[in-house]
Amino acid sequence: PTGRGSMHKVEGHTTSRWSPPHAVPPEDELRLAAFILNEAKRPVILVGQGALGAGDEVIEIADKLGAPIVKALLGKAVVPDDHPLTTGGLGLLGTTPSQEAMEQADALLIIGSSFPYMEYLPKPGQAKGVQIDDKPDRIGLRFPVEVGLVGDARPTLIALSRFVERKEDRGFLEQAQAGMKDWWELMRTRAMKDDIPIKPQRVAWELSELAADDAIISTDSGTITTWIARQFKIRKNQKFSCSGTLATMAPGLPYAIAAKVAFPERQSIAFVGDGGFTMLMMEFLTAVKYNLPIVVVIIKNNTLGQIKWEQIVFLGNPEYGCELHNPDFAKYAEACGGLGFTVERPEEIRPALERALSSGRPSIVEVVVDPFEPPMPPKVSVEQALHFAEALAKGQPAGGKIALTLFRDGNLALQAKHVFLLAADQACELSALSLRRCPRVVRLLATTLGHANALVGAGNLRTQCRDALLELRELLAPRLHVAGDERQLQRESTGRQLGVALRAFALPGEGANLALHLVDEIIEAREIERITPGERTQMLHACRHARPSI
């Protein structure tokens, strides 16, 4: 600023001094809120960006109540991720312990959050609500509350804490803490794989360990939000931001530039996807022009990942229009006058990040990652599994590779197996699917588990394949039927489909026999009076000669 104002500005008539107001609700409202929380057996606290700066006060009340602290994405930095009282994030990007805490809660204290995904909050009538927010119009916006405390988070929590009693029963909290111990071990396992292409989780995990204690992390909206939300362990003095309200793409880079201008002494890191970065990549020139030593970490999977997975899992459609034609981002950084690094192997991640972070220059680190790594929700729903099955059945490109990626992870394999069994069960129950259609559900589970077994060769996975096949036999045999008018048309195609699906298991000495046994049991259980010996022979012949392919 030059200090020169317009002709209408008179020196001394304005000032830049400002202090925020500290609004605190009346005492009777505070007492009522405390009464609700004190009476609860399983209280949960949800914090958002409105609770930033009030982390110590949040921890104090959570400790008194024995309440897990669940964090909306913009509230990630309210409490350190490794604090024993927090269960981390909520929603599609969240943790299983956070979701389970919400499913069991009988009271919910919301502090500075308008978390929009209401399906992840307690069900109506399940829990009583108390909400703290400085905007009256936010009270009760997402969750019905008995008490709305209009005030600033920190002074309101200080005033509320005087009336909150310490609970001796810590069972609910200890259950959540045990779940978080398992969760972090799972996150470490997924992150520290040496796979090529690189798993994107690995990049966020390594960055978390290398970032300075007061680093500022900015990110975009997309699959990269999942990796940074889960695998980056935020520490007490670090800052984190993204477009959490609008979920818009491309803010990561300009956020990082703004953070470096506002806090020049602190590390400023942008963790972005290739799709978001290309929308505003010219702003890297701004960082070079003003010598702002930001570090831009680009997760390069050459696809609009979030759009792709939404099309598959939410709509049940194969991906469409998601492919990207990307440049060499490292060379782009150099062309702009900055530093550029390309990483294609896991062992290259840490050295490249260390060089970029210590360079004192605007830098880009592009990491080529696995495009088939799905951003799995904390819990897979039956509806999501059905949509996934539908998308693969409709011809999702590289469907076999996507399925194999899922089932190479032992935890995901076990979870997905049970979900697909539920999906098949629901599909048969609700749709009364005929033999012509139902094998699509069978085929998904059989081919994914079967090909994973053949390629991975893990003993426990072979056992899962065998068990899943036996469960499918018990599940489907009494339910499948053949419509009378379509009987002749379906015999050969049904046998071929079941053969493709079930022979894919290729379990030595038993795979083919189990497949044929399933077909035979279906025929014997439901169609013995309607299938002629010739039709039965034709169906079994088609099954015997089918060959699996993905």
C-alpha positions in Angstrom: 0.0 0.0 0.0 1.2 3.5 -0.8 -0.5 5.2 2.0 -2.1 7.6 -0.4 -5.9 7.6 -0.3 -8.5 9.2 -2.4 -9.2 12.9 -2.2 -12.1 12.1 0.1 -9.9 10.3 2.7 -9.0 12.5 5.6 -5.9 11.3 7.6 -6.8 10.0 11.0 -10.5 9.4 10.3 -10.1 5.6 9.9 -8.1 2.9 11.6 -7.0 -0.7 10.8 -7.4 -1.7 14.5 -10.0 -4.4 15.0 -10.8 -7.1 17.5 -13.4 -9.8 17.1 -16.4 -9.8 19.3 -16.8 -12.6 22.0 -20.4 -13.6 22.1 -21.4 -16.0 24.9 -25.0 -17.4 25.3 -26.9 -16.8 28.5 -26.3 -19.0 31.5 -29.7 -20.7 31.5 -29.0 -22.0 28.0 -25.6 -23.2 29.0 -27.0 -25.1 32.0 -29.6 -26.8 29.8 -27.0 -27.8 27.3 -24.8 -29.2 30.0 -27.7 -31.1 31.5 -28.3 -32.9 28.1 -24.6 -33.7 27.7 -24.3 -34.9 31.3 -27.2 -37.3 31.0 -25.9 -38.9 27.8 -24.3 -42.3 27.9 -22.6 -42.1 24.5 -22.0 -38.4 23.6 -20.1 -37.5 20.5 -18.6 -34.1 19.5 -18.5 -32.9 15.9 -16.2 -30.0 15.2 -15.8 -27.8 12.0 -13.8 -24.8 11.0 -15.7 -22.7 13.5 -13.8 -24.5 16.3 -10.4 -23.6 14.9 -8.5 -21.8 17.7 -10.6 -23.6 20.4 -8.8 -26.9 20.3 -7.8 -27.0 23.9 -11.3 -26.1 25.0 -12.8 -28.9 22.8 -10.3 -31.4 24.3 -11.3 -30.3 27.8 -15.0 -30.9 27.3 -14.4 -34.1 25.4 -12.2 -35.4 28.2 -14.9 -34.6 30.8 -17.7 -36.3 28.8 -15.6 -39.3 27.5 -16.8 -38.2 24.1 -15.0 -39.0 20.8 -14.1 -35.9 18.8 -15.2 -36.3 15.2 -13.9 -33.8 12.7 -15.5 -32.4 9.6 -12.9 -31.9 6.9 -12.5 -28.1 7.5 -12.1 -28.9 11.1 -9.2 -31.3 10.5 -6.7 -28.9 12.3 -8.9 -28.3 15.4 -7.3 -31.3 17.1 -4.2 -33.2 16.1 -5.0 -36.4 14.3 -2.9 -38.5 16.7 -4.7 -37.1 19.8 -6.3 -40.0 21.8 -9.7 -38.3 22.0 -10.3 -37.9 18.2 -11.6 -40.5 15.8 -10.7 -38.3 12.8 -12.9 -37.4 9.9 -16.5 -38.2 8.9 -18.3 -39.1 5.7 -16.9 -40.6 2.5 -13.4 -39.3 3.5 -13.8 -40.2 7.1 -12.9 -43.1 9.4 -14.8 -46.2 10.4 -14.6 -45.4 14.1 -16.1 -41.9 13.4 -19.0 -43.5 11.5 -19.6 -46.1 14.2 -19.5 -43.4 16.9 -22.3 -41.5 15.1 -24.3 -44.7 14.7 -24.2 -45.4 18.4 -24.4 -41.8 19.8 -27.2 -40.7 22.1 -26.1 -37.0 22.2 -24.3 -34.9 19.7 -22.5 -31.6 20.4 -21.8 -29.7 17.2 -19.2 -27.0 17.4 -18.7 -24.6 14.5 -19.8 -27.0 11.7 -22.5 -27.2 9.1 -21.4 -30.7 7.9 -23.8 -31.3 5.0 -23.9 -35.1 4.7 -26.7 -35.7 7.1 -26.8 -39.5 6.3 -23.6 -39.8 8.4 -25.1 -38.0 11.4 -27.3 -39.9 14.0 -30.7 -40.9 12.7 -33.7 -38.8 13.6 -34.8 -39.5 17.2 -31.6 -41.3 18.0 -29.6 -38.6 19.8 -30.3 -35.3 21.4 -28.5 -32.3 20.0 -26.6 -29.3 21.3 -25.0 -26.8 18.8 -22.6 -23.9 19.1 -22.3 -21.5 16.2 -21.8 -17.8 15.9 -24.5 -17.6 13.1 -28.0 -18.1 14.3 -29.2 -19.4 10.9 -26.9 -22.4 11.2 -28.5 -23.7 14.4 -30.4 -26.8 13.5 -29.6 -26.6 9.8 -28.3 -30.1 9.5 -29.4 -31.8 12.7 -32.3 -31.1 15.0 -31.1 -29.7 18.4 -32.6 -29.2 21.8 -30.3 -26.3 22.6 -28.8 -23.9 20.2 -25.9 -21.8 21.7 -25.3 -18.7 19.6 -21.8 -17.6 20.4 -18.1 -17.9 19.6 -16.7 -21.3 20.0 -13.9 -20.6 22.5 -15.6 -18.4 25.1 -18.8 -20.5 24.8 -16.9 -23.7 25.5 -15.1 -22.1 28.4 -18.5 -21.0 29.9 -20.1 -24.4 29.1 -17.3 -26.4 30.6 -18.1 -25.0 34.1 -21.4 -27.0 34.1 -20.2 -30.2 32.4 -19.5 -33.1 34.8 -16.7 -35.7 34.4 -18.0 -39.1 33.4 -16.5 -42.1 35.1 -17.7 -44.6 32.5 -15.1 -44.4 29.6 -16.3 -47.5 27.8 -17.7 -45.7 24.8 -14.6 -43.6 24.4 -12.3 -46.7 24.9 -14.2 -48.5 22.2 -13.6 -45.7 19.8 -9.9 -45.5 20.8 -9.5 -49.2 20.1 -11.1 -48.7 16.7 -8.7 -45.9 15.9 -5.7 -48.0 16.8 -6.8 -50.5 14.2 -7.6 -47.7 11.8 -4.2 -46.2 11.9 -2.6 -49.5 11.4 -4.8 -50.0 8.3 -3.8 -46.6 7.0 -0.1 -47.3 7.5 -0.5 -50.7 5.7 -2.2 -49.2 2.7 0.2 -46.3 2.5 3.5 -48.2 2.8 3.0 -50.6 -0.1 5.8 -50.8 -2.6 3.5 -51.2 -5.6 4.2 -49.8 -9.0 2.3 -47.7 -10.1 2.6 -46.0 -6.8 -0.4 -46.0 -4.4 -1.5 -42.3 -3.9 -1.9 -43.0 -0.1 1.9 -43.5 0.0 2.5 -39.9 -1.2 0.3 -38.3 1.5 1.8 -40.5 4.2 5.4 -39.6 3.3 4.5 -35.9 3.0 2.9 -36.0 6.5 6.2 -37.2 8.0 8.3 -34.6 6.1 6.1 -31.5 6.5 7.3 -28.9 9.1 5.5 -28.7 12.4 3.9 -25.4 11.4 3.3 -26.2 7.7 0.2 -25.0 5.9 -1.5 -27.7 3.7 -3.9 -26.7 0.9 -5.7 -29.2 -1.2 -8.3 -29.6 -4.0 -11.6 -31.4 -4.3 -11.3 -34.9 -5.7 -9.8 -38.3 -4.9 -6.8 -36.4 -3.6 -8.9 -35.1 -0.8 -9.4 -38.6 0.4 -5.7 -39.3 0.6 -4.8 -36.1 2.4 -7.7 -36.3 4.7 -6.8 -39.9 5.9 -3.1 -40.4 5.3 -1.8 -36.9 6.4 -1.6 -36.8 10.2 -2.2 -33.1 11.0 -0.1 -31.8 14.0 -1.0 -29.1 16.5 0.4 -26.1 14.9 -0.2 -27.0 11.3 -3.0 -25.4 9.2 -5.2 -27.2 6.7 -7.7 -25.9 4.1 -9.7 -26.8 1.0 -12.9 -25.8 -0.6 -14.9 -27.7 1.9 -18.2 -25.8 1.4 -18.3 -25.5 -2.4 -16.2 -28.6 -3.1 -14.8 -26.7 -6.1 -11.8 -27.9 -8.1 -8.4 -26.1 -8.4 -8.2 -24.0 -5.2 -5.1 -25.8 -3.9 -2.5 -23.8 -5.8 -4.0 -20.3 -5.2 -4.6 -21.2 -1.5 -0.9 -22.2 -1.2 0.2 -18.9 -2.8 -2.1 -16.9 -0.5 -0.8 -18.9 2.5 2.8 -18.1 1.6 2.0 -14.4 1.3 0.2 -14.3 4.6 2.8 -16.5 6.4 6.1 -16.1 4.6 8.0 -17.8 7.3 6.0 -21.0 7.2 6.1 -23.9 4.8 3.2 -23.8 2.2 2.3 -27.0 0.4 -0.4 -27.7 -2.2 -1.5 -31.3 -2.4 -3.5 -31.4 -5.7 -4.7 -33.7 -8.5 -3.7 -33.4 -12.1 -7.3 -32.5 -13.1 -7.5 -29.6 -10.6 -4.0 -28.3 -11.2 -4.5 -28.0 -15.0 -7.4 -25.7 -14.4 -5.2 -23.0 -12.8 -1.7 -24.2 -13.6 -0.7 -20.8 -15.0 -0.8 -19.5 -11.4 2.5 -21.3 -10.8 4.0 -18.5 -12.8 2.7 -16.1 -10.1 4.6 -18.0 -7.5 7.8 -17.8 -9.6 7.3 -14.1 -10.4 7.0 -13.2 -6.7 9.6 -15.8 -5.6 7.2 -17.6 -3.3 8.8 -21.0 -2.5 5.7 -23.1 -2.4 5.7 -26.8 -3.0 3.0 -28.3 -5.3 2.6 -32.1 -5.0 0.6 -33.3 -8.0 -1.1 -36.8 -7.8 -0.9 -37.8 -11.5 -3.3 -40.5 -12.5 -4.4 -39.0 -15.8 -8.1 -39.1 -15.0 -10.8 -37.1 -13.2 -10.8 -39.6 -10.4 -13.6 -38.4 -8.3 -15.9 -38.0 -11.3 -15.0 -41.5 -12.4 -15.8 -43.2 -9.1 -19.0 -41.2 -8.7 -20.2 -42.4 -12.1 -19.3 -46.0 -11.1 -20.4 -46.2 -7.4 -23.2 -43.6 -7.2 -24.8 -44.1 -10.7 -23.8 -47.6 -11.6 -22.4 -46.4 -15.0 -19.1 -47.0 -16.6 -16.8 -43.9 -16.6 -17.4 -41.4 -19.4 -15.3 -38.4 -20.4 -12.8 -38.7 -17.5 -9.6 -39.3 -19.3 -6.9 -36.5 -19.2 -4.1 -35.7 -21.6 -1.5 -34.3 -19.3 1.8 -32.6 -20.0 5.1 -33.3 -18.2 4.5 -31.2 -15.1 8.1 -31.3 -14.0 9.2 -29.8 -17.3 6.4 -27.2 -17.0 7.8 -26.2 -13.6 11.2 -25.7 -15.2 9.8 -23.7 -18.1 8.1 -21.4 -15.6 11.4 -20.9 -13.8 10.8 -23.2 -10.9 12.0 -26.7 -9.9 10.4 -29.9 -11.2 10.6 -33.5 -10.1 9.0 -36.6 -11.5 8.4 -39.6 -9.3 7.4 -43.0 -10.7 8.7 -45.4 -8.0 7.9 -45.6 -4.2 11.6 -45.2 -3.2 11.8 -41.9 -5.1 9.0 -40.2 -3.2 10.8 -39.1 -0.1 14.0 -37.8 -1.8 12.0 -35.7 -4.2 9.9 -34.2 -1.5 12.9 -33.5 0.7 14.7 -31.7 -2.2 11.6 -29.6 -3.0 10.9 -28.7 0.6 14.4 -27.6 1.2 15.0 -25.9 -2.1 13.7 -22.4 -1.2 12.2 -22.2 -4.7 8.7 -22.7 -6.2 8.6 -26.4 -6.9 6.4 -29.1 -8.5 6.6 -32.8 -7.6 4.5 -34.9 -9.9 3.9 -38.4 -8.7 2.6 -41.0 -11.2 0.1 -43.1 -9.3 -2.3 -46.1 -9.8 -5.4 -44.8 -11.6 -7.4 -47.9 -10.4 -7.0 -47.2 -6.7 -10.5 -46.5 -5.4 -11.3 -43.9 -2.6 -13.1 -46.5 -0.5 -15.7 -45.2 2.0 -15.3 -46.2 5.7 -18.1 -48.8 5.1 -19.3 -50.1 1.8 -23.1 -50.0 1.5 -25.1 -52.6 -0.4 -26.3 -49.9 -2.8 -22.7 -48.9 -3.6 -21.8 -52.5 -4.2 -24.8 -53.0 -6.5 -23.8 -49.9 -8.5 -20.2 -51.1 -8.7 -21.4 -54.5 -10.0 -23.7 -52.7 -12.5 -20.9 -50.5 -13.8 -18.6 -53.5 -14.4 -21.4 -55.5 -16.0 -22.0 -52.6 -18.4 -18.4 -52.6 -19.5 -16.4 -50.4 -17.2 -13.0 -50.0 -18.9 -10.3 -52.0 -17.1 -12.9 -53.5 -14.8 -10.7 -56.5 -14.1 -7.8 -54.2 -13.0 -10.1 -52.2 -10.7 -11.5 -55.4 -9.2 -8.0 -56.8 -8.7 -6.9 -53.6 -7.0 -9.7 -54.0 -4.5 -9.0 -57.6 -3.7 -5.2 -57.4 -3.4 -6.0 -55.5 -0.2 -6.8 -58.3 2.2 -9.1 -56.0 4.4 -10.9 -54.7 1.4 -11.2 -58.2 0.0 -12.9 -59.5 3.1 -15.2 -56.4 3.4 -16.1 -56.5 -0.3 -16.8 -60.2 -0.3 -19.5 -59.8 2.4 -20.9 -56.7 0.7 -21.2 -58.4 -2.6 -22.9 -61.3 -1.0 -25.4 -58.9 0.5 -25.8 -57.2 -2.8 -26.6 -60.5 -4.5 -29.0 -61.4 -1.7 -30.8 -58.1 -2.0 -30.9 -58.3 -5.8 -32.5 -61.7 -5.7 -35.0 -60.7 -3.0 -36.1 -57.4 -4.5 -36.0 -58.1 -8.2 -36.7 -61.8 -8.4 -33.9 -61.9 -11.0 -34.0 -64.6 -13.6 -31.1 -66.8 -14.5 -30.4 -64.5 -17.4 -29.7 -61.5 -15.2 -28.6 -62.7 -11.8 -25.3 -64.2 -13.0 -24.2 -60.6 -13.6 -24.0 -60.3 -9.8 -22.5 -63.7 -9.5 -20.0 -63.0 -12.2 -18.8 -59.8 -10.5 -17.9 -61.6 -7.2 -16.6 -64.7 -8.9 -14.4 -63.1 -11.5 -12.9 -60.5 -9.1 -12.1 -62.9 -6.4 -11.2 -65.6 -8.9 -8.8 -63.5 -10.9 -7.3 -62.0 -7.8 -6.7 -65.5 -6.5 -5.0 -66.5 -9.8 -2.8 -63.4 -9.9 -2.0 -62.9 -6.3 -1.8 -66.5 -5.2 -2.3 -65.7 -1.6 -3.4 -68.7 0.6 -6.0 -66.7 2.6 -7.4 -65.3 -0.6 -7.9 -68.8 -2.1 -9.7 -69.7 1.1 -11.9 -66.6 0.7 -12.7 -67.5 -2.9 -13.7 -71.0 -1.9 -15.8 -69.8 1.0 -17.4 -67.1 -1.1 -18.4 -69.7 -3.8 -19.9 -72.0 -1.2 -21.9 -69.0 0.3 -23.1 -68.1 -3.2 -24.2 -71.6 -3.8 -26.3 -71.6 -0.7 -27.6 -68.1 -1.4 -28.6 -68.3 -5.0 -29.7 -71.9 -5.5 -33.2 -71.6 -4.0 -33.9 -68.2 -5.5 -33.0 -68.3 -9.2 -35.8 -69.1 -11.6 -36.4 -69.1 -15.4 -39.4 -67.4 -16.9 -41.4 -69.8 -19.0 -41.4 -67.9 -22.3 -37.7 -67.3 -22.1 -36.7 -70.8 -21.0 -35.3 -72.0 -24.3 -33.4 -68.8 -24.9 -31.7 -68.8 -21.5 -30.4 -72.3 -21.2 -27.1 -72.0 -23.1 -26.4 -68.3 -22.1 -27.1 -69.1 -18.5 -24.7 -72.0 -18.4 -22.1 -70.0 -20.2 -22.4 -67.1 -17.8 -22.2 -69.2 -14.8 -19.3 -71.1 -16.3 -17.4 -67.9 -17.0 -18.1 -66.6 -13.5 -17.4 -69.7 -11.5 -14.6 -71.4 -13.4 -12.7 -68.1 -12.9 -11.9 -69.4 -9.4 -9.6 -72.0 -10.9 -9.0 -73.6 -7.5 -6.9 -76.7 -8.1 -8.9 -79.8 -8.1 -12.2 -78.2 -7.0 -12.9 -75.0 -8.9 -14.5 -76.5 -12.0 -16.4 -79.1 -10.0 -17.8 -76.5 -7.6 -19.0 -74.5 -10.6 -20.7 -77.4 -12.2 -22.1 -78.5 -8.8 -23.7 -75.0 -8.4 -25.4 -75.2 -11.8 -26.6 -78.7 -11.1 -28.0 -77.7 -7.7 -29.8 -74.8 -9.2 -31.4 -77.1 -11.8 -32.3 -79.7 -9.2 -33.7 -77.2 -6.7 -35.9 -75.1 -8.9 -36.2 -76.5 -12.4 -36.3 -80.3 -12.3 -39.9 -80.5 -13.7 -39.4 -77.9 -16.4 -36.0 -78.8 -17.8 -35.7 -81.6 -20.2 -32.7 -83.9 -20.0 -31.5 -82.4 -23.3 -31.8 -78.9 -22.0 -29.9 -79.9 -18.8 -27.1 -81.4 -20.8 -26.9 -78.3 -23.0 -26.7 -76.0 -20.0 -24.0 -78.1 -18.3 -22.0 -78.4 -21.5 -22.0 -74.6 -21.9 -20.7 -74.2 -18.3 -18.0 -76.8 -18.8 -16.6 -75.1 -21.9 -16.8 -71.5 -20.7 -13.6 -69.6 -20.3 -13.2 -66.7 -17.9 -12.0 -63.3 -19.3 -11.8 -59.7 -18.0 
